[in-house]
Amino acid sequence: MPPTHRTVLDGDDIGRALTRISHEILERNKGAADLMILGIPSRGVPLAERIAARLSAAEGATVPVGSLDVTMYRDDLQLRPARTLGPTDIPDGGIDDKAVVLVDDVLFSGRTIRAALDAIGDLGRPRRVRLAVLVDRGHRELPIRADFVGKNLPTSLAEKVRVLVEEYDGRDAVVIDDSPVAAAAPGVAR
C-alpha cells in the first residue's frame, strides 16, 4: 500500500490558529506587560516570531521574542543521531519575573517541553511559563499540557505529523504522513 500524505492545515488555517493563540495569550496575560515569547528550534522559532508580531500589532508595543535550544537538556541524546545545536537567543533583560510563553510546532510525548523547562531553569526565574503549540497530537509520556493549542489532532503512533513553515519549507502546512521514511524528514514529530 503506498504511503498517504494528508494536509490537515493549510497556510490560511495556520494563520488563523496563530491569530487565535495570540489573542488567547493576551487575554490570559491581561495584556502584553512583561510578556516574552520563546520559540523552540527549529519550526517553533518562526511560529514564535509570528505570534510576537501579532501580539505587538494588537497591543501597539513590542513583545520580545527569542529562541531556546533544548538539545543538551534532552533525555534521549544517546538514542538519537547527533543534532546540530540551534541558537538560544534570550531578549535583553533576561527571563527573570517575565511571563514566558514557549512556542513549539507539535506537542507529542512532552519530552521536548520537559527539556525546555530545564533549560529555562538554568537561565533564570520567570514569573510563569505557559506553552503554545500549533498542533497537539496526543500520546503524552510526561504530564505536560499546552495552554494554547492551534489544533488538537488525534493521531495513531504510526502516523507522522509534519509542520511545514514558509521560512524553511517554502510553504505553510500541517501534513499527516504514514510513510515509514517520514520519521527521518525535518519537521516531523514522532
C-alpha positions in Angstrom: 0.0 0.0 0.0 1.5 3.4 -1.0 2.1 5.9 1.7 -0.5 8.6 2.2 0.0 12.3 2.8 -2.9 14.3 4.1 -2.9 18.0 4.6 -4.8 18.9 7.7 -4.0 22.6 7.9 -3.1 24.9 5.0 -1.4 28.3 5.3 -4.7 30.2 5.9 -5.6 27.7 8.7 -2.2 28.2 10.3 -2.6 32.0 10.1 -6.0 31.8 11.8 -4.7 29.5 14.5 -1.8 31.7 15.3 -4.1 34.8 15.5 -6.4 32.9 17.9 -3.5 31.8 20.0 -2.1 35.4 20.1 -5.5 36.7 21.4 -5.7 34.0 24.0 -2.2 34.8 25.2 -3.2 38.5 25.6 -6.4 37.6 27.4 -4.7 35.2 29.8 -1.8 37.6 30.5 -4.2 40.6 30.7 -2.2 42.4 28.0 1.4 42.3 26.9 3.1 43.6 30.1 6.2 41.6 31.0 5.4 39.1 28.2 8.2 37.2 26.4 7.9 34.7 23.6 10.5 31.9 23.2 10.4 29.6 20.2 11.9 26.1 20.3 14.1 25.4 17.2 13.6 24.7 14.6 10.0 25.3 13.5 8.9 26.8 16.8 11.0 29.8 16.2 9.2 31.2 13.1 5.9 30.4 14.8 7.0 32.4 17.9 8.1 35.3 15.7 4.7 35.3 14.0 2.9 35.2 17.4 5.1 38.0 18.8 4.3 40.2 15.7 0.6 39.6 16.2 0.9 40.5 19.9 2.9 43.6 19.1 0.4 44.7 16.5 -2.6 44.1 18.8 -1.0 45.9 21.8 0.9 48.7 20.0 4.1 47.7 21.9 7.0 45.4 21.0 6.7 42.0 22.6 10.2 40.5 22.9 10.8 37.2 21.1 13.8 34.8 21.2 14.7 31.2 20.8 15.5 28.4 23.3 17.6 25.4 22.1 16.9 22.4 24.3 19.2 19.8 22.6 21.6 19.5 25.6 18.7 19.1 28.0 17.0 16.2 26.2 16.9 12.8 27.9 17.2 10.9 24.7 20.6 12.2 23.4 22.1 8.7 23.4 19.1 7.3 21.5 19.1 9.7 18.6 21.7 10.7 16.0 23.7 13.8 16.7 21.9 17.0 16.2 23.2 20.5 15.3 22.7 22.8 18.2 20.2 25.6 17.5 20.5 29.1 18.7 19.4 30.2 22.2 18.7 33.9 21.9 17.2 35.4 25.1 16.0 39.0 24.6 17.7 41.8 26.6 16.6 41.9 30.2 16.5 38.1 30.6 13.6 36.0 31.7 13.5 36.8 35.4 10.0 37.8 36.5 8.7 37.6 32.9 5.6 35.8 31.7 7.3 33.4 29.3 5.4 31.7 26.5 7.2 28.7 25.0 6.2 28.0 21.4 6.7 24.7 19.6 5.2 23.3 16.4 4.0 19.9 17.7 3.3 18.6 21.2 3.7 14.8 21.3 5.5 12.9 24.1 6.1 16.1 26.2 9.9 15.4 26.4 10.9 18.4 24.4 8.9 20.7 26.7 10.4 19.0 29.8 13.8 19.8 28.3 12.7 23.4 27.7 11.6 23.8 31.3 15.0 22.5 32.5 16.8 25.0 30.1 14.6 27.9 31.4 15.6 26.9 35.0 19.2 27.4 34.1 18.5 30.9 32.5 16.6 32.5 35.3 13.3 32.5 37.2 10.3 33.6 35.2 7.1 34.6 37.0 5.2 32.0 35.0 5.8 29.7 31.9 3.0 28.8 29.5 3.0 26.7 26.4 1.7 27.4 23.0 1.7 24.7 20.2 0.4 24.7 16.7 -0.6 21.0 16.9 -1.3 18.7 19.9 -1.2 15.2 18.6 -1.6 13.4 22.0 0.4 10.3 23.1 2.0 12.1 26.1 4.7 10.2 28.0 5.0 13.0 30.6 2.3 15.0 32.4 2.5 18.1 30.2 -0.4 20.0 28.7 -0.4 23.0 26.4 -2.1 26.2 27.5 -2.7 27.4 23.9 -3.4 24.9 21.0 -3.9 25.7 17.4 -5.3 22.3 16.5 -5.9 19.1 18.5 -5.1 16.4 16.1 -5.7 12.8 17.3 -3.2 10.5 15.5 -2.0 6.9 15.7 1.5 6.2 16.7 2.3 5.0 13.2 1.4 8.4 11.7 3.9 11.3 11.5 2.9 14.9 11.8 5.0 17.3 9.7 4.7 21.0 10.2 6.0 23.0 7.2 6.7 26.7 7.5 7.4 29.2 4.8 10.8 30.1 6.3 12.2 26.6 6.0 10.0 24.7 3.6 8.7 27.3 1.2 5.0 26.9 2.3 2.9 26.7 5.4 1.1 23.4 6.1 0.5 20.6 8.6 0.6 17.2 6.9 0.0 13.7 8.3 2.2 11.1 6.7 2.1 7.4 7.2 5.2 6.8 5.2 8.0 4.8 7.0 10.6 7.2 5.7 8.7 10.2 7.1 10.4 9.7 10.5 13.7 11.0 9.1 12.2 14.1 7.5 12.7 17.5 9.0 9.8 19.0 11.0 8.4 15.5 11.8 7.0 14.8 15.3 7.2 11.1 16.1 
